Structures are given as C-alpha cells and as structure tokens.
C-alpha cells in the first residue's frame, strides 16, 4: 500500500513539474512579425552595357572581386603524388590477409602466433 502511494506521489510530482515547465515556456511574449514585402518595382537608371563598361574601365575592381572569390576557395595547392594507383592496389592486396586476421574472431592472436619466430 505504501509503495503505491509513493509511486503515485512521484508520478504526480513529475507530471506537475512537466506542466509547470510547459507553462513557463509558453507564457513568454512572441515578438515575431510578418514578412514585409516591398511592392514597389525596381527601376534601373543605367543599362547593362553601361554597368559592364564601368566595370571593365576599373580593373582594380575585377582583381578585388577575384581575390575575394579565391579567398573563399580551398587555398591549399593540390600537388601531384608519385604514389600511383597500381601501387595502392598492390599494397591493398598485400594487406588484406593482415586486416582479415586482425578483425577476425580472435583479434589476430592466431595470426601473430604463426608469424612469430620461435628460437
């Protein structure tokens, strides 16, 4: 009988705490606002050709934009490796037995016992 009362009190306390937490979360003010959509149409004062001519007349703007773009890219140079794919495949084939032994059920114990040189 005492166990049922203790269990009921613990459950009731948990439910009350959860309800109190939910009430505290939802009681705050919502400061969200609607999206403001500007309905006025954009009218350009210059043509596309005028803008392109201005840009081409100022080469420092082009280099500044190019350097900004290059800063966002991967700055590390991708060098050429002397390690060929055939070498990688050969190395993989040699290591398959070793990897298989180490990931086996005995974690490579039998493999190492065979490989050790006994005096």
C-alpha positions, 0 to 999 in steps of 0.5 A: 500500500505504501509503495503505491502511494509513493509511486503515485506521489512521484508520478504526480510530482513529475507530471506537475513539474512537466506542466509547470515547465510547459507553462513557463515556456509558453507564457513568454511574449512572441515578438515575431512579425510578418514578412514585409514585402516591398511592392514597389518595382525596381527601376534601373537608371543605367543599362547593362552595357553601361554597368559592364563598361564601368566595370571593365574601365576599373580593373582594380575592381575585377582583381578585388572581386577575384581575390575575394572569390579565391579567398573563399576557395580551398587555398591549399595547392593540390600537388601531384603524388608519385604514389600511383594507383597500381601501387595502392592496389598492390599494397591493398592486396598485400594487406588484406590477409593482415586486416582479415586476421586482425578483425577476425574472431580472435583479434589476430592472436592466431595470426601473430602466433604463426608469424612469430619466430620461435628460437 
